[in-house]
Amino acid sequence: MSSLSSGQLNAISASAIVSLSSAAINQLHSEQIAGLSTSALQALKTNQIAAISASAIVGLGTDAIGTLQTFQIASLSTAQLSNLTSAQVDALNGADIKALSTNQVVNGLSSAGIKALTSSQVAQLGTADLNALNTAEVQALGSAGIGQLTSSQVQSLTSTALNALTTSQLATLSVNLLTSAQVSGLSTGQLAGLSATQVQQLNSADLRALSTSQLVNGLGTAGIASLTSTQVQSLTTTALNALSTAQLATLAIASLTTGQVAGLSTGQLSSLISSQVQQLGSADIKALSTSQVVNGLGSAGIKALTSSQVAQLGTADLNALNTAEVQALGSAGIGQLTSSQVQSLTSTALNALTTSQLATLSVNLLTSAQVSGLSTGQLAALSTTQVQQLNSADLKALNSSQLAAGLGTTGIASLSSTQVQALSTATLNSLSTAQLATLAIASLTTGQVAGLSTAQLSSLGSSQLQNLTTAEAKSLSSSQVGSLSTAGLAGLSSSALQSLTTSQISGLTSSQLANGLTTSQLNSLTSTQVNALTSAQVAGLSSDQLQALHVH
C-alpha cells in the first residue's frame, strides 16, 4: 500500500477502501492520506480512522477534515489530535468539538490545539473539559475564548483555572457569571485588574465572600470607589474597618446604613472630609457613641455638622465636648440646641461659648445653676432680649460680681419690674450709683428700698424719689433719710413726706430742710412733724420757709 501514489489511491472506490485492514491503513503516509477521495474518507470506519498514523494525519486538508463525520472525529487518538495543525483544528465544527472526550481535549488538543480554537469552538467545550484544563491550557483559550464562555462553563472553572487567567482574559470575563466561591478564590492581583464595570457586577454575596485583604489590596481604592450604594451596604463592619482613609474617602457616606456608620472606627470618622460628614443622616448621628463623636469626628468633624445634625447629638455627647469642640459647633449649631441639649452643657462647655455662639442661645433654656456658671464676660455679652429671659431663680443665683460687673449698667437697665423684684438686698447693694440710676425705683419692693445703702440713696435724683411710695418712705431709717440728697428730696411727694415718722424727721439735716425741700413740701408737713423739728434743724430756714412751716 505504501507504494501506491495518491492518484492511484484516489481512484480506489470507497467500498475497496473500507475493506482495507487497520494495518494497511497505518502504512499510508501523509501524501497518500491527502489523496483519498471524500467518499473514501467518509466511508472509513472508526478503527480505520484510529489506525491512521499521527504523522500521516497532517495530510488531511482543512476541506478533508471538514468532510469527516463527527463520530470519525470522536475516534481520533490523543496523538492524532496533538498532530493537527491550527488550520485543521479550525476546520472542526461545533458538533466535532462537543464529541471530543475530556481526555482528547486536554491531552489531545492540549495547549497548542486549544490555542487554535475559535471563540465559537471554545463555546462548545464541556464543563468537564474546562474543569480539567491546566494553567497553560486555560491561558491558551485566549481573551476572545474566555469572553465566549457561558454561565455553566464559567462556573465549571476551578480556582486553579481562574487563577491562571491573564489580565487580558479576565478583562473579557462577565464577573456576574462567577459564583461567590469563585470570586473569593480570585487573587488580589486579579481583583485589582477588574474594571469598574466588572466590580459593579459583584453581588452582595460576592463582596461578603472577599477577605479584608482582597477588598483592601485587591479591589483597592479604585475598585472601592466604583462600588454602588447597594454594594457598599453589603460590606460588613469588619470589611469597612479594614478600609484605609484614602479608600473610605472615595465612598459616598450617604450609601452607608446606620449600622455601618455606627461600626466605623474613631480613626475612620476622623478622616472624613466635611462633605462626607454632612452626608450623615439624623439616625447616623444618633447612632454614634460619645467616643465616636468626641474622639472620632473631633473638632474638625463637629465643625462640619449642619445645624440639623447638631440637633441630633445626645446629651452625653454634648457633655463630653471640650472647649475646641464646643466652639466648633458654631453659632448656628448652638442656636439649634433643644432644651435637654442646652441643659446638658457643663459649665466648662458653657464657658467655652464664643460671644457669637452665646448670642444665638435661648437663655431661658438654661438652668439657674448654669446661669450662675456664666462668666462676667459672657453675661456682659447678653442682649436685652436674653437678659429679659432670665427668671427670678436665675437672677438670685447670680453673685454680686456677676450682676454688677457681668450684666452691667446696660443689662441692669433692661431688667423688667418682675426681674428687679427678684434681686436680693446684697445684690442691690453691689450696684453702682450709675447702675442704680437705671432702675425704676417704683419696681423695687419696700424691703428692697429699705435695704439700699446710704450711699445709694444719696445718689437718687428727684425723678427717682418721686416714685417712692408711702410704705417705702416709712421703711427708711433716720440715717437713710438723712442721706437723701437735697436734689433728690425735691422729688418726694407730699404723701411720702407726710408718712415719715418723727424719728425719721429727726434724721433730716438743716441743709436738707433749707436746700432740699421746697416751701410747698415744707407746707405739707404735719403739725406733729413740724413740732418734732429741733431749733438746730430750722436754724437755716428762710423767713418764707419758716412761714410755710407755721401754717401748721
C-alpha positions as CSV (number, residue, x, y, z in Angstrom):
1,M,0.0,0.0,0.0
2,S,2.8,2.4,0.8
3,S,3.9,2.2,-2.9
4,L,0.6,3.5,-4.2
5,S,0.5,7.0,-5.4
6,S,-2.1,9.5,-4.1
7,G,-3.6,9.4,-7.6
8,Q,-3.9,5.7,-7.5
9,L,-5.5,5.8,-4.1
10,N,-7.9,8.4,-5.2
11,A,-9.1,6.0,-7.9
12,I,-9.9,3.2,-5.5
13,S,-13.6,3.0,-4.7
14,A,-14.9,3.7,-1.2
15,S,-16.0,0.1,-0.8
16,A,-12.5,-1.1,-1.6
17,I,-11.0,1.4,0.9
18,V,-13.4,0.2,3.6
19,S,-12.1,-3.4,3.1
20,L,-8.6,-2.4,3.9
21,S,-7.2,-3.6,7.2
22,S,-6.1,-1.3,10.0
23,A,-2.6,-2.4,9.4
24,A,-2.8,-1.4,5.8
25,I,-4.3,2.0,6.7
26,N,-1.5,2.5,9.2
27,Q,1.1,2.1,6.4
28,L,-0.3,5.1,4.4
29,H,1.8,8.3,4.6
30,S,0.5,11.9,4.7
31,E,0.6,12.3,0.9
32,Q,-1.4,9.1,0.4
33,I,-4.0,10.2,3.0
34,A,-4.2,13.5,1.2
35,G,-5.1,11.6,-2.0
36,L,-8.2,9.8,-0.5
37,S,-11.5,10.9,-2.0
38,T,-14.2,12.5,0.1
39,S,-16.4,9.4,-0.3
40,A,-13.5,7.2,0.7
41,L,-12.8,9.3,3.8
42,Q,-16.4,9.3,4.9
43,A,-16.5,5.5,4.4
44,L,-13.6,4.9,6.8
45,K,-14.7,3.1,10.0
46,T,-13.6,4.3,13.4
47,N,-10.9,1.6,13.7
48,Q,-9.5,2.6,10.4
49,I,-9.6,6.3,11.4
50,A,-7.8,5.4,14.6
51,A,-5.2,3.4,12.5
52,I,-4.0,6.5,10.6
53,S,-0.6,7.3,11.9
54,A,-0.1,10.5,13.8
55,S,2.4,11.7,11.2
56,A,0.1,10.9,8.3
57,I,-3.0,12.7,9.9
58,V,-1.5,16.1,8.8
59,G,-2.1,15.0,5.2
60,L,-5.7,15.7,5.6
61,G,-6.5,19.2,4.3
62,T,-8.9,21.5,6.0
63,D,-11.6,20.6,3.5
64,A,-11.0,16.9,4.2
65,I,-11.2,17.5,7.9
66,G,-14.4,19.2,7.3
67,T,-15.8,16.3,5.4
68,L,-15.1,13.8,8.2
69,Q,-18.2,12.8,10.2
70,T,-18.5,13.7,13.9
71,F,-18.2,10.0,15.0
72,Q,-15.0,9.8,13.0
73,I,-13.5,12.9,14.7
74,A,-14.5,11.4,18.0
75,S,-12.4,8.3,17.2
76,L,-9.2,10.3,16.8
77,S,-6.5,9.4,19.3
78,T,-4.8,12.0,21.5
79,A,-1.6,11.5,19.4
80,Q,-3.5,12.2,16.2
81,L,-5.2,15.3,17.7
82,S,-2.0,16.6,19.0
83,N,-0.5,16.5,15.5
84,L,-3.3,18.5,13.9
85,T,-2.3,21.9,12.6
86,S,-4.1,25.1,13.7
87,A,-5.8,25.2,10.3
88,Q,-7.0,21.6,10.8
89,V,-8.3,22.4,14.3
90,D,-10.2,25.4,12.9
91,A,-11.9,23.1,10.4
92,L,-13.6,21.2,13.2
93,N,-17.2,22.2,13.6
94,G,-19.2,22.6,16.9
95,A,-20.5,19.1,16.9
96,D,-17.0,17.8,16.5
97,I,-15.7,19.7,19.5
98,K,-18.6,18.6,21.6
99,A,-17.9,14.9,20.6
100,L,-14.4,15.0,21.9
101,S,-13.8,13.5,25.3
102,T,-12.1,15.5,28.1
103,N,-9.0,13.3,27.6
104,Q,-8.9,14.2,23.9
105,V,-9.3,17.9,24.7
106,V,-6.7,18.0,27.5
107,N,-4.2,15.5,26.2
108,G,-5.0,15.6,22.5
109,L,-5.6,19.2,21.5
110,S,-3.5,20.3,24.5
111,S,-2.3,23.9,24.7
112,A,-1.4,24.3,21.0
113,G,-4.7,22.9,19.8
114,I,-6.7,24.8,22.4
115,K,-5.0,28.0,21.4
116,A,-6.1,27.3,17.8
117,L,-9.8,27.1,18.8
118,T,-12.0,29.9,17.6
119,S,-14.2,31.6,20.2
120,S,-17.3,29.8,18.8
121,Q,-15.4,26.4,19.2
122,V,-14.5,27.3,22.8
123,A,-18.2,27.8,23.5
124,Q,-18.7,24.1,22.7
125,L,-16.3,22.8,25.3
126,G,-17.9,20.8,28.1
127,T,-17.7,21.8,31.8
128,A,-15.7,18.7,32.5
129,D,-13.3,19.7,29.7
130,L,-12.8,23.2,31.2
131,N,-12.5,21.8,34.7
132,A,-9.6,19.6,33.6
133,L,-7.6,22.3,31.9
134,N,-4.2,23.2,33.3
135,T,-2.8,26.7,33.6
136,A,-1.2,26.7,30.1
137,E,-4.3,25.4,28.5
138,V,-6.5,27.9,30.3
139,Q,-4.3,30.7,29.0
140,A,-4.3,29.1,25.6
141,L,-8.1,29.8,25.4
142,G,-7.2,33.5,24.8
143,S,-9.2,36.5,25.7
144,A,-11.8,36.0,23.0
145,G,-12.3,32.4,24.1
146,I,-12.9,33.4,27.7
147,G,-15.3,36.1,26.6
148,Q,-17.4,33.5,24.9
149,L,-17.9,31.2,27.9
150,T,-21.4,30.6,29.0
151,S,-22.6,30.7,32.7
152,S,-22.3,27.0,33.2
153,Q,-18.8,27.0,31.6
154,V,-17.6,29.8,33.7
155,Q,-18.9,28.2,36.9
156,S,-17.1,25.0,36.0
157,L,-13.7,26.7,36.2
158,T,-11.7,25.7,39.2
159,S,-9.9,28.2,41.4
160,T,-6.7,26.9,39.7
161,A,-8.1,27.6,36.3
162,L,-9.4,31.0,37.4
163,N,-6.1,32.0,38.9
164,A,-4.4,31.0,35.6
165,L,-6.4,33.7,33.7
166,T,-4.3,36.5,32.4
167,T,-5.2,40.2,32.9
168,S,-6.4,40.4,29.4
169,Q,-8.5,37.3,29.7
170,L,-10.0,38.4,33.0
171,A,-11.0,41.7,31.3
172,T,-13.3,39.8,28.9
173,L,-15.0,37.8,31.7
174,S,-18.5,38.5,32.8
175,V,-17.8,38.6,36.5
176,N,-21.5,38.2,37.4
177,L,-21.3,34.7,36.0
178,L,-18.9,33.6,38.8
179,T,-20.1,32.0,42.0
180,S,-19.3,33.7,45.3
181,A,-16.9,30.8,46.0
182,Q,-15.1,31.5,42.7
183,V,-14.9,35.3,43.5
184,S,-13.4,34.5,46.8
185,G,-10.7,32.4,45.0
186,L,-9.5,35.3,42.9
187,S,-6.1,36.6,43.7
188,T,-5.6,40.2,44.9
189,G,-3.8,40.9,41.6
190,Q,-6.8,39.6,39.6
191,L,-9.2,41.7,41.7
192,A,-7.1,44.7,41.1
193,G,-7.3,44.1,37.4
194,L,-11.1,44.2,37.3
195,S,-12.7,47.2,35.5
196,A,-15.3,49.4,37.2
197,T,-18.0,47.7,35.2
198,Q,-16.8,44.3,36.4
199,V,-16.6,45.4,40.0
200,Q,-20.2,46.6,39.8
201,Q,-21.2,43.1,38.6
202,L,-20.2,41.7,42.0
203,N,-23.3,41.0,44.1
204,S,-23.7,41.2,47.9
205,A,-22.7,37.6,48.5
206,D,-19.6,38.0,46.3
207,L,-18.4,41.0,48.3
208,R,-19.1,39.3,51.6
209,A,-17.1,36.3,50.4
210,L,-14.0,38.5,49.9
211,S,-11.4,38.7,52.7
212,T,-10.4,42.1,54.0
213,S,-7.1,41.7,52.2
214,Q,-8.9,41.0,48.9
215,L,-11.1,44.0,49.5
216,V,-8.4,46.4,50.6
217,N,-5.4,45.2,48.5
218,G,-7.4,43.6,45.7
219,L,-10.2,45.9,44.7
220,G,-8.2,48.7,46.2
221,T,-9.1,52.4,46.2
222,A,-10.2,52.5,42.5
223,G,-12.4,49.4,42.9
224,I,-14.0,50.6,46.1
225,A,-14.7,53.9,44.6
226,S,-16.7,52.2,41.8
227,L,-19.0,50.3,44.2
228,T,-22.7,51.2,44.0
229,S,-24.8,52.1,47.0
230,T,-26.3,48.6,47.2
231,Q,-22.8,47.1,47.1
232,V,-21.5,49.5,49.8
233,Q,-24.4,48.5,52.1
234,S,-23.4,44.8,51.7
235,L,-20.0,45.4,53.3
236,T,-19.5,44.0,56.8
237,T,-18.3,46.2,59.7
238,T,-15.1,44.2,59.6
239,A,-14.6,45.0,55.9
240,L,-15.4,48.7,56.4
241,N,-13.0,48.9,59.4
242,A,-10.2,47.5,57.2
243,L,-10.5,50.3,54.6
244,S,-7.8,52.9,54.6
245,T,-8.6,56.5,55.0
246,A,-8.0,57.0,51.3
247,Q,-10.4,54.2,50.4
248,L,-13.0,55.5,52.8
249,A,-12.7,58.9,51.2
250,T,-13.9,57.5,47.9
251,L,-17.2,56.2,49.5
252,A,-20.5,58.0,49.3
253,I,-21.1,58.1,53.0
254,A,-24.8,58.6,52.4
255,S,-24.8,55.0,51.0
256,L,-23.8,53.5,54.4
257,T,-26.5,52.1,56.6
258,T,-26.9,53.4,60.1
259,G,-25.4,50.2,61.4
260,Q,-22.4,50.6,59.2
261,V,-21.8,54.2,60.3
262,A,-22.1,53.1,63.9
263,G,-19.4,50.5,63.2
264,L,-16.8,53.0,61.9
265,S,-13.7,53.4,64.0
266,T,-12.8,56.7,65.6
267,G,-9.8,56.9,63.2
268,Q,-12.0,56.4,60.2
269,L,-14.5,59.0,61.4
270,S,-11.7,61.5,62.0
271,S,-10.6,61.0,58.4
272,L,-14.0,62.0,56.9
273,I,-13.9,65.3,55.0
274,S,-16.6,67.9,55.6
275,S,-18.8,66.9,52.6
276,Q,-18.8,63.3,53.9
277,V,-19.7,64.3,57.5
278,Q,-22.6,66.3,56.1
279,Q,-23.9,63.2,54.3
280,L,-24.6,61.5,57.7
281,G,-28.3,61.3,58.3
282,S,-30.1,62.1,61.6
283,A,-30.2,58.4,62.5
284,D,-26.5,58.1,61.8
285,I,-25.6,60.9,64.1
286,K,-27.8,59.4,66.9
287,A,-26.2,56.0,66.4
288,L,-22.6,57.3,67.1
289,S,-21.3,56.7,70.5
290,T,-19.9,59.6,72.6
291,S,-16.4,58.4,71.9
292,Q,-17.1,58.4,68.2
293,V,-18.4,62.0,68.4
294,V,-15.6,63.3,70.6
295,N,-12.6,61.3,69.5
296,G,-13.8,60.4,66.0
297,L,-15.5,63.4,64.5
298,G,-13.5,65.7,66.8
299,S,-13.3,69.5,66.3
300,A,-13.0,69.3,62.5
301,G,-15.9,66.9,62.1
302,I,-18.1,68.7,64.6
303,K,-17.4,72.0,62.8
304,A,-18.7,70.4,59.6
305,L,-22.0,69.3,61.1
306,T,-25.1,71.2,59.9
307,S,-27.4,72.7,62.4
308,S,-29.9,69.9,61.9
309,Q,-27.2,67.4,62.6
310,V,-26.1,69.2,65.7
311,A,-29.7,68.8,66.9
312,Q,-29.2,65.0,66.9
313,L,-26.3,64.9,69.3
314,G,-27.1,63.2,72.6
315,T,-26.8,65.0,75.9
316,A,-23.8,62.7,76.8
317,D,-22.1,63.7,73.6
318,L,-22.5,67.4,74.3
319,N,-21.5,66.9,78.0
320,A,-18.2,65.3,76.8
321,L,-17.2,68.1,74.4
322,N,-14.0,70.0,75.1
323,T,-13.6,73.8,74.6
324,A,-12.5,73.5,71.0
325,E,-15.3,71.1,70.1
326,V,-17.9,73.3,71.7
327,Q,-16.7,76.3,69.7
328,A,-16.7,74.1,66.6
329,L,-20.4,73.7,66.9
330,G,-20.7,77.3,65.6
331,S,-23.4,79.8,66.2
332,A,-26.0,78.1,64.0
333,G,-25.4,74.8,65.8
334,I,-25.8,76.3,69.3
335,G,-28.9,78.0,68.1
336,Q,-30.4,74.7,67.2
337,L,-29.9,73.0,70.6
338,T,-33.1,71.7,72.3
339,S,-33.9,72.3,76.0
340,S,-32.4,69.0,77.1
341,Q,-29.3,69.5,75.0
342,V,-28.7,73.0,76.4
343,Q,-29.3,71.8,80.0
344,S,-26.7,69.0,79.4
345,L,-23.9,71.5,78.8
346,T,-21.4,71.7,81.6
347,S,-20.1,74.9,83.0
348,T,-16.9,74.2,81.1
349,A,-18.8,73.8,77.9
350,L,-20.8,77.0,78.5
351,N,-17.8,79.0,79.4
352,A,-16.3,77.9,76.1
353,L,-19.0,79.5,74.1
354,T,-17.9,82.4,72.0
355,T,-19.8,85.7,72.0
356,S,-21.4,85.0,68.7
357,Q,-22.5,81.5,69.9
358,L,-23.9,82.9,73.1
359,A,-25.9,85.4,71.0
360,T,-27.8,82.6,69.4
361,L,-28.6,80.8,72.7
362,S,-32.1,80.8,74.2
363,V,-31.1,81.8,77.7
364,N,-34.4,80.7,79.1
365,L,-33.4,77.1,78.4
366,L,-30.5,77.3,80.9
367,T,-30.9,76.1,84.5
368,S,-30.2,78.6,87.3
369,A,-27.1,76.6,88.1
370,Q,-25.9,77.0,84.5
371,V,-26.7,80.8,84.6
372,S,-24.6,81.1,87.8
373,G,-21.7,79.4,86.0
374,L,-21.6,82.0,83.2
375,S,-18.6,84.3,83.3
376,T,-18.9,88.1,83.7
377,G,-17.8,88.5,80.1
378,Q,-20.5,86.2,78.9
379,L,-23.2,87.9,81.0
380,A,-22.0,91.3,79.6
381,A,-22.5,90.0,76.1
382,L,-26.1,89.0,76.6
383,S,-28.6,91.0,74.5
384,T,-31.5,92.9,76.1
385,T,-33.8,90.1,74.9
386,Q,-31.6,87.4,76.5
387,V,-31.3,89.3,79.8
388,Q,-35.1,89.5,79.9
389,Q,-35.3,85.7,79.5
390,L,-33.6,85.3,83.0
391,N,-36.1,84.3,85.6
392,S,-36.2,85.1,89.3
393,A,-34.3,82.0,90.2
394,D,-31.6,82.8,87.6
395,L,-31.1,86.3,89.0
396,K,-31.0,85.1,92.6
397,A,-28.3,82.6,91.5
398,L,-26.0,85.4,90.3
399,N,-23.5,86.8,92.7
400,S,-22.9,90.5,93.2
401,S,-19.9,90.5,90.8
402,Q,-21.9,88.7,88.1
403,L,-24.7,91.2,88.4
404,A,-22.7,94.4,88.7
405,A,-19.7,93.5,86.5
406,G,-21.5,91.0,84.3
407,L,-24.9,92.3,83.4
408,G,-23.5,95.8,84.0
409,T,-25.3,99.0,83.5
410,T,-26.9,98.1,80.2
411,G,-28.1,94.7,81.3
412,I,-29.5,96.0,84.6
413,A,-31.3,98.8,82.7
414,S,-33.1,96.2,80.6
415,L,-34.5,94.3,83.7
416,S,-38.2,94.1,83.9
417,S,-40.1,95.0,87.2
418,T,-40.5,91.3,88.0
419,Q,-36.8,90.7,87.5
420,V,-35.9,93.8,89.6
421,Q,-38.0,92.5,92.5
422,A,-36.1,89.2,92.4
423,L,-32.8,90.9,93.3
424,S,-31.6,90.3,96.8
425,T,-30.5,93.1,99.2
426,A,-26.9,92.1,98.9
427,T,-27.2,92.1,95.1
428,L,-28.8,95.6,95.1
429,N,-26.2,96.9,97.5
430,S,-23.5,95.8,95.0
431,L,-24.9,98.1,92.3
432,S,-23.0,101.2,91.4
433,T,-24.8,104.5,91.6
434,A,-24.8,104.6,87.8
435,Q,-26.4,101.2,87.7
436,L,-29.0,102.1,90.4
437,A,-29.8,105.2,88.4
438,T,-31.1,102.9,85.5
439,L,-33.6,101.2,87.8
440,A,-37.2,102.2,88.0
441,I,-37.4,102.7,91.8
442,A,-41.2,102.0,91.5
443,S,-40.2,98.4,90.7
444,L,-38.5,97.9,94.0
445,T,-40.3,96.3,96.9
446,T,-40.5,98.0,100.2
447,G,-37.9,95.6,101.6
448,Q,-35.5,96.3,98.7
449,V,-35.8,100.0,99.3
450,A,-35.2,99.6,103.0
451,G,-32.1,97.6,102.1
452,L,-30.4,100.3,100.0
453,S,-27.2,101.8,101.4
454,T,-27.0,105.4,102.4
455,A,-24.5,106.0,99.5
456,Q,-27.0,104.5,97.0
457,L,-29.9,106.6,98.5
458,S,-27.8,109.7,98.3
459,S,-27.4,109.1,94.5
460,L,-31.1,109.0,93.8
461,G,-32.4,112.1,92.0
462,S,-35.8,113.8,92.2
463,S,-37.2,111.8,89.3
464,Q,-36.4,108.6,91.1
465,L,-37.6,109.6,94.5
466,Q,-40.9,111.0,93.2
467,N,-41.8,107.3,92.7
468,L,-41.2,106.5,96.4
469,T,-44.4,105.1,97.9
470,T,-45.5,105.9,101.5
471,A,-44.7,102.4,102.6
472,E,-41.2,102.6,101.1
473,A,-40.7,106.0,102.7
474,K,-41.8,104.6,106.1
475,S,-39.3,101.7,105.7
476,L,-36.3,104.1,105.7
477,S,-34.2,104.6,108.8
478,S,-33.5,108.1,110.1
479,S,-29.9,107.7,108.8
480,Q,-31.2,106.7,105.4
481,V,-33.5,109.7,105.3
482,G,-30.6,111.9,106.3
483,S,-28.6,110.5,103.4
484,L,-31.0,111.7,100.7
485,S,-29.6,114.4,98.5
486,T,-31.0,117.9,98.5
487,A,-31.7,117.4,94.8
488,G,-33.5,114.2,95.4
489,L,-35.6,115.4,98.3
490,A,-37.3,117.9,96.0
491,G,-38.9,114.9,94.2
492,L,-40.6,113.4,97.3
493,S,-44.4,113.6,97.1
494,S,-46.4,115.2,99.9
495,S,-47.9,111.8,100.8
496,A,-44.4,110.3,101.1
497,L,-43.2,113.2,103.3
498,Q,-46.3,113.0,105.5
499,S,-45.7,109.3,106.0
500,L,-42.3,110.0,107.7
501,T,-42.3,109.4,111.5
502,T,-41.0,112.0,113.9
503,S,-37.9,109.7,114.3
504,Q,-37.3,109.8,110.5
505,I,-37.9,113.6,110.5
506,S,-35.3,114.0,113.1
507,G,-32.8,112.5,110.7
508,L,-33.2,115.4,108.3
509,T,-30.3,117.9,108.4
510,S,-30.7,121.6,108.4
511,S,-29.2,121.7,104.9
512,Q,-31.8,119.1,103.6
513,L,-34.6,121.3,105.1
514,A,-33.2,124.5,103.8
515,N,-31.9,123.4,100.4
516,G,-33.8,120.3,99.6
517,L,-37.4,120.7,100.5
518,T,-39.5,123.3,98.7
519,T,-41.8,125.7,100.5
520,S,-44.7,123.6,99.2
521,Q,-43.1,120.4,100.6
522,L,-42.5,122.2,104.0
523,N,-46.1,123.4,104.0
524,S,-47.3,119.8,103.5
525,L,-45.6,118.6,106.8
526,T,-48.0,117.7,109.5
527,S,-48.0,119.6,112.8
528,T,-46.6,116.6,114.6
529,Q,-43.7,116.5,112.1
530,V,-43.1,120.3,112.5
531,N,-43.2,120.1,116.3
532,A,-40.6,117.3,116.1
533,L,-38.1,119.6,114.4
534,T,-35.3,120.9,116.5
535,S,-34.1,124.5,116.6
536,A,-30.8,123.4,115.0
537,Q,-32.8,121.8,112.1
538,V,-34.7,125.0,111.4
539,A,-31.9,127.4,112.0
540,G,-31.0,127.6,108.4
541,L,-34.6,128.2,107.1
542,S,-35.5,131.4,105.4
543,S,-38.5,133.5,106.5
544,D,-40.6,132.1,103.7
545,Q,-39.7,128.6,104.6
546,L,-40.5,129.3,108.3
547,Q,-43.7,130.8,107.3
548,A,-44.5,127.7,105.3
549,L,-43.9,125.7,108.5
550,H,-46.1,128.0,110.7
551,V,-49.0,127.1,108.6
552,H,-49.3,124.1,111.0
